[in-house]
Amino acid sequence: MALRKQREITPAEDYGFFGPDSVAWKVWGYPTSLTIGFSRAVVVEELDPNLVASVDRTQDIYKRPKTRYDRTIHYFALVAFGDSRSTSRAADVLVKVHSKAIGTEPYGGGKYDANDPDSQLWILVTGWHSVLKAYEMYGPGKLSEADELRFWEECAIAAELQTCNPDDVPRDRAELHAYYERMHPLMSGSPIAQKAMHHLMDIDQLVQVPLVLRPAQWVVSKFFTAGVIATLPGWMREMGDLPQRRAVDIAVRPILRATFMAIALSKGLQLRVLALLSPSTIKVVTPVFRGVAPANPEVLTPAEARARYGFDKPAEAHLAWRQKQHEKVFGLGEAPSDAGLLESEPVLGRLA
């Protein structure tokens, strides 16, 4: 029966940018990552005043939260597990998607651009750190020193899929702490940031269950939210207006660790949980979780993939298009074009 199931799964084209021997697969493949780890990532992101300004302007996380959550998890999963062609295409189209996210930051008054390397680095580092933090707290625990160094080396590989500089990625825990110390004064717990952070931890909006199961869903949601907050340092909680007693931090840890340990015993159960949160991601991770070898068992670098498939480096991609968007917004005072967003639907999933 298991062999027949494997035969029904369409193999990936290749192993993408990491592969089965990578620490990325080890950490991102644990059930803490695309659940609490991912939720922590998108919550922490909102402390960037430029990023949250674009989020607030579009209102997408409020108008279509499930779709936005689904598409974002899909992209994270593609980077970690996707084949090199699909992931390179997604990275390329995401530059066009982000070209729409430009404007004037409402509190500081400066111009923001989602393709800005500093904002992109914040998204990358907080994303990879969040899944690692969740893995440490609610999963198997801390990585070995060697594995942790490899994890951040692999994060730098992922940086090549964004507009930031891979050389700016922290390479160990000390450099990570130094990065947060530099970024702390630049972050903001503005009203729009606090609103977004609270909203993004509410998993009830993502999962529809029968009325009889709603009390159980309420309990799961409370533990989930408490688990996310427990991973945050004090300054992030203060900025996000996310108070939580230390006793709650301590109480949720063994319960969530045991829960994720149980889920980790069954790849089928992991896939069912993921399907509730991000249906479009299932096709990306199923071959990996089920151990189905790709058609070509090779691992590429992002540069090799770009050369093979004809994509530009994200930092250099679609420059003329991005300039047109700037002229529309800052020159003519018009709304940016949605063309890139629409182009992304076949790659990252439907918008509605």
C-alpha positions as CSV (number, residue, x, y, z in Angstrom):
1,M,0.0,0.0,0.0
2,A,2.8,2.5,0.9
3,L,4.6,1.7,-2.3
4,R,1.5,2.3,-4.3
5,K,1.0,5.7,-2.6
6,Q,4.5,6.7,-3.5
7,R,3.9,5.8,-7.1
8,E,0.9,8.1,-7.2
9,I,3.0,11.1,-6.1
10,T,4.5,13.1,-8.9
11,P,8.2,13.4,-8.3
12,A,9.8,16.8,-8.2
13,E,12.2,17.8,-11.0
14,D,15.2,17.9,-8.7
15,Y,16.1,18.5,-5.0
16,G,16.1,22.3,-5.4
17,F,18.7,24.2,-3.4
18,F,19.2,22.0,-0.3
19,G,18.3,18.4,-0.5
20,P,17.9,15.5,2.0
21,D,21.3,15.9,3.7
22,S,20.7,19.6,4.5
23,V,20.0,21.1,7.9
24,A,17.3,23.2,6.1
25,W,15.3,20.1,5.4
26,K,15.8,18.8,8.9
27,V,14.5,22.0,10.5
28,W,11.9,23.1,8.0
29,G,10.6,19.6,7.7
30,Y,9.7,19.4,11.4
31,P,6.0,20.2,12.1
32,T,6.9,23.2,14.3
33,S,8.2,25.1,11.3
34,L,5.2,25.7,9.0
35,T,2.9,26.2,12.0
36,I,4.3,28.1,15.0
37,G,7.6,29.0,13.3
38,F,5.8,30.5,10.3
39,S,3.3,32.3,12.4
40,R,6.1,33.8,14.5
41,A,7.9,34.9,11.3
42,V,5.0,36.8,9.8
43,V,4.2,38.4,13.2
44,V,7.8,39.6,13.8
45,E,8.0,40.9,10.2
46,E,5.4,43.6,11.1
47,L,7.8,45.4,13.4
48,D,9.5,46.8,10.2
49,P,7.7,50.1,9.8
50,N,8.2,50.0,6.0
51,L,7.0,46.5,5.6
52,V,3.9,47.0,7.8
53,A,3.1,50.2,5.9
54,S,2.7,48.2,2.7
55,V,0.7,45.5,4.5
56,D,-1.6,48.1,6.0
57,R,-2.1,49.9,2.7
58,T,-3.2,46.8,0.8
59,Q,-5.3,45.4,3.8
60,D,-4.9,42.0,2.2
61,I,-4.2,40.2,5.5
62,Y,-7.6,41.5,6.7
63,K,-9.6,41.1,3.5
64,R,-8.4,37.6,2.5
65,P,-6.3,36.2,5.4
66,K,-6.5,32.6,4.4
67,T,-5.4,33.2,0.8
68,R,-2.5,35.5,2.0
69,Y,-1.4,32.9,4.6
70,D,-1.6,30.1,2.0
71,R,0.4,31.9,-0.6
72,T,3.1,33.0,1.9
73,I,3.6,29.5,3.4
74,H,3.7,28.2,-0.2
75,Y,6.6,30.5,-1.0
76,F,8.5,29.6,2.2
77,A,8.0,25.9,1.5
78,L,9.2,26.3,-2.1
79,V,12.4,27.9,-1.0
80,A,13.1,25.1,1.5
81,F,11.8,22.1,-0.5
82,G,10.8,23.1,-4.0
83,D,12.6,22.1,-7.2
84,S,15.0,24.6,-8.6
85,R,12.9,25.7,-11.6
86,S,9.7,26.3,-9.7
87,T,11.5,28.1,-6.9
88,S,13.5,30.3,-9.3
89,R,10.3,31.2,-11.1
90,A,8.5,32.1,-7.8
91,A,11.5,34.2,-6.7
92,D,11.4,36.0,-10.0
93,V,7.7,36.7,-10.0
94,L,7.8,37.8,-6.3
95,V,10.0,40.8,-7.3
96,K,7.1,41.9,-9.5
97,V,4.6,41.3,-6.7
98,H,6.7,43.4,-4.3
99,S,6.9,46.2,-6.9
100,K,3.3,47.0,-6.0
101,A,4.2,47.4,-2.3
102,I,5.6,50.9,-2.5
103,G,4.4,54.2,-1.0
104,T,5.0,56.6,1.9
105,E,5.3,55.3,5.5
106,P,2.5,57.0,7.5
107,Y,4.5,57.6,10.7
108,G,8.0,58.5,9.6
109,G,7.0,59.9,6.2
110,G,9.8,58.1,4.3
111,K,9.3,56.1,1.1
112,Y,9.0,52.4,1.4
113,D,9.6,49.6,-1.2
114,A,9.1,45.9,-0.4
115,N,12.0,45.1,-2.7
116,D,14.3,47.2,-0.5
117,P,17.3,45.0,0.4
118,D,17.1,45.9,4.1
119,S,13.4,44.9,4.4
120,Q,14.1,41.8,2.4
121,L,16.9,40.9,4.8
122,W,14.6,41.4,7.8
123,I,12.0,39.1,6.2
124,L,14.7,36.4,5.5
125,V,16.5,36.5,8.8
126,T,13.4,36.6,11.0
127,G,11.8,33.9,8.9
128,W,14.7,31.4,9.2
129,H,15.3,32.4,12.8
130,S,11.6,31.9,13.7
131,V,11.5,28.3,12.4
132,L,14.8,27.6,14.2
133,K,13.4,29.1,17.4
134,A,10.2,27.0,17.2
135,Y,12.3,23.9,16.4
136,E,14.4,24.6,19.5
137,M,11.5,25.3,21.9
138,Y,8.9,22.8,20.7
139,G,10.8,20.3,18.7
140,P,14.0,18.2,19.2
141,G,15.9,21.1,20.8
142,K,19.1,23.0,19.9
143,L,21.1,22.0,16.8
144,S,24.7,21.0,17.2
145,E,27.2,23.7,16.7
146,A,28.1,22.3,13.3
147,D,24.5,22.0,12.2
148,E,23.7,25.5,13.3
149,L,26.6,26.9,11.2
150,R,25.3,24.9,8.2
151,F,21.8,26.2,8.9
152,W,22.9,29.8,8.5
153,E,25.1,29.0,5.5
154,E,21.9,27.6,3.9
155,C,20.0,30.7,4.9
156,A,22.6,32.7,2.9
157,I,21.8,30.5,-0.1
158,A,18.1,31.4,0.3
159,A,19.1,35.1,0.4
160,E,20.1,34.7,-3.3
161,L,16.4,34.3,-4.1
162,Q,15.6,37.7,-2.7
163,T,16.9,41.2,-3.3
164,C,19.2,41.3,-0.2
165,N,22.9,40.5,-0.1
166,P,23.8,37.0,1.1
167,D,26.9,38.5,2.7
168,D,24.7,40.3,5.1
169,V,23.1,37.2,6.5
170,P,24.3,36.3,10.1
171,R,26.4,33.1,10.1
172,D,26.1,32.1,13.8
173,R,24.2,32.9,17.0
174,A,26.5,35.8,18.0
175,E,26.0,37.5,14.6
176,L,22.3,36.9,14.8
177,H,22.1,38.7,18.2
178,A,24.2,41.5,16.8
179,Y,21.9,41.9,13.9
180,Y,18.9,42.2,16.2
181,E,20.7,44.8,18.3
182,R,21.2,46.9,15.2
183,M,17.7,46.5,14.0
184,H,15.9,47.0,17.4
185,P,16.1,50.9,17.3
186,L,14.8,50.9,13.7
187,M,11.7,48.8,14.5
188,S,8.4,50.3,15.5
189,G,5.4,49.1,17.6
190,S,3.1,51.4,15.8
191,P,-0.7,51.0,16.0
192,I,-0.8,49.4,12.5
193,A,2.0,47.0,13.5
194,Q,0.2,46.0,16.7
195,K,-3.0,45.5,14.8
196,A,-1.3,43.3,12.2
197,M,0.6,41.2,14.8
198,H,-2.5,40.4,16.8
199,H,-4.4,39.6,13.7
200,L,-1.8,37.2,12.2
201,M,-1.8,35.0,15.3
202,D,-5.5,34.3,15.1
203,I,-5.6,30.9,13.4
204,D,-9.4,30.7,13.8
205,Q,-9.7,32.8,10.7
206,L,-7.8,30.2,8.7
207,V,-9.5,27.0,9.6
208,Q,-13.3,26.4,9.3
209,V,-14.5,23.5,11.5
210,P,-18.0,22.2,12.3
211,L,-19.8,23.9,15.1
212,V,-19.4,20.8,17.4
213,L,-15.6,21.1,17.1
214,R,-15.3,24.9,17.8
215,P,-14.7,24.5,21.5
216,A,-11.7,22.3,20.7
217,Q,-10.6,24.8,18.0
218,W,-10.7,27.6,20.6
219,V,-8.4,25.6,22.9
220,V,-6.0,24.9,20.1
221,S,-6.0,28.5,19.1
222,K,-5.2,29.7,22.6
223,F,-2.3,27.3,22.9
224,F,-1.0,28.2,19.5
225,T,-1.1,32.0,20.2
226,A,0.5,31.5,23.6
227,G,3.2,29.3,22.0
228,V,4.1,32.0,19.5
229,I,4.3,34.7,22.1
230,A,6.5,32.5,24.3
231,T,9.1,32.5,21.6
232,L,9.4,36.3,21.5
233,P,11.9,38.4,23.5
234,G,10.6,41.1,25.8
235,W,11.2,44.0,23.5
236,M,9.2,42.4,20.7
237,R,6.3,41.6,23.1
238,E,6.4,45.2,24.3
239,M,6.4,46.7,20.8
240,G,3.6,44.4,19.7
241,D,1.5,44.9,22.9
242,L,1.7,41.1,23.5
243,P,1.9,40.7,27.3
244,Q,2.1,37.2,28.6
245,R,3.1,35.9,32.0
246,R,6.2,33.8,32.4
247,A,4.0,31.0,34.0
248,V,2.2,30.7,30.6
249,D,5.5,30.6,28.7
250,I,6.6,27.7,30.9
251,A,3.2,25.9,30.9
252,V,2.7,25.8,27.1
253,R,6.2,24.4,26.3
254,P,5.9,20.8,27.4
255,I,2.3,20.6,26.0
256,L,3.3,21.9,22.6
257,R,6.5,19.9,22.5
258,A,4.5,16.7,23.2
259,T,1.9,17.6,20.6
260,F,4.5,18.3,17.8
261,M,6.4,15.1,18.7
262,A,3.2,13.1,18.2
263,I,2.5,14.9,14.9
264,A,6.1,14.2,13.8
265,L,5.5,10.5,14.1
266,S,3.2,10.5,11.1
267,K,4.0,12.2,7.8
268,G,0.4,11.7,6.8
269,L,-0.8,13.6,9.9
270,Q,1.7,16.4,9.2
271,L,0.3,16.7,5.7
272,R,-3.3,16.8,7.0
273,V,-2.4,19.6,9.4
274,L,-0.6,21.6,6.7
275,A,-3.6,21.1,4.4
276,L,-5.8,23.0,6.9
277,L,-3.4,26.0,6.9
278,S,-2.1,26.0,3.3
279,P,-3.7,23.7,0.8
280,S,-1.5,24.9,-2.1
281,T,1.7,23.9,-0.2
282,I,0.8,20.2,-0.1
283,K,2.1,19.6,-3.7
284,V,5.4,21.1,-2.8
285,V,6.2,19.1,0.4
286,T,4.5,15.8,-0.3
287,P,7.3,14.2,-2.4
288,V,9.8,15.3,0.3
289,F,7.7,14.1,3.3
290,R,6.9,10.8,1.5
291,G,10.5,10.2,0.5
292,V,9.8,10.2,-3.3
293,A,13.1,10.8,-5.1
294,P,13.1,13.5,-7.8
295,A,13.4,12.9,-11.5
296,N,17.0,14.3,-11.3
297,P,18.6,13.7,-7.9
298,E,20.7,16.9,-8.0
299,V,21.1,20.0,-5.8
300,L,21.7,23.3,-7.7
301,T,22.8,26.7,-6.5
302,P,20.5,29.6,-7.2
303,A,23.1,31.0,-9.7
304,E,23.2,27.6,-11.6
305,A,19.4,27.6,-11.7
306,R,19.2,31.2,-13.0
307,A,21.7,30.3,-15.8
308,R,19.8,27.2,-16.7
309,Y,16.3,28.7,-16.7
310,G,17.1,32.2,-17.9
311,F,16.1,34.3,-14.8
312,D,17.9,37.4,-13.6
313,K,19.2,37.9,-10.0
314,P,16.3,39.2,-8.0
315,A,18.1,42.4,-7.1
316,E,18.5,43.1,-10.9
317,A,15.2,41.7,-12.1
318,H,12.4,43.7,-13.7
319,L,14.1,47.1,-13.1
320,A,12.2,48.8,-15.9
321,W,8.9,47.5,-14.5
322,R,9.8,48.6,-11.0
323,Q,10.7,52.1,-12.3
324,K,7.3,52.3,-13.9
325,Q,5.7,51.5,-10.6
326,H,7.7,54.2,-8.9
327,E,6.7,56.7,-11.5
328,K,3.0,55.8,-11.1
329,V,3.0,56.1,-7.3
330,F,5.5,58.8,-6.6
331,G,5.4,60.8,-9.8
332,L,1.7,60.6,-10.9
333,G,0.2,59.8,-7.5
334,E,-1.6,56.8,-9.0
335,A,-2.1,53.3,-7.6
336,P,0.6,50.8,-8.7
337,S,-0.3,48.2,-11.3
338,D,-1.6,44.8,-10.1
339,A,-0.1,43.0,-13.1
340,G,2.7,41.3,-11.1
341,L,0.2,40.1,-8.5
342,L,-2.0,38.6,-11.1
343,E,1.0,37.0,-12.8
344,S,1.8,35.3,-9.5
345,E,-1.4,33.3,-9.3
346,P,-0.3,30.2,-11.3
347,V,2.9,30.2,-9.3
348,L,1.8,30.9,-5.7
349,G,-1.9,30.2,-5.8
350,R,-5.1,32.1,-6.5
351,L,-5.7,35.5,-4.9
352,A,-9.3,34.7,-3.9
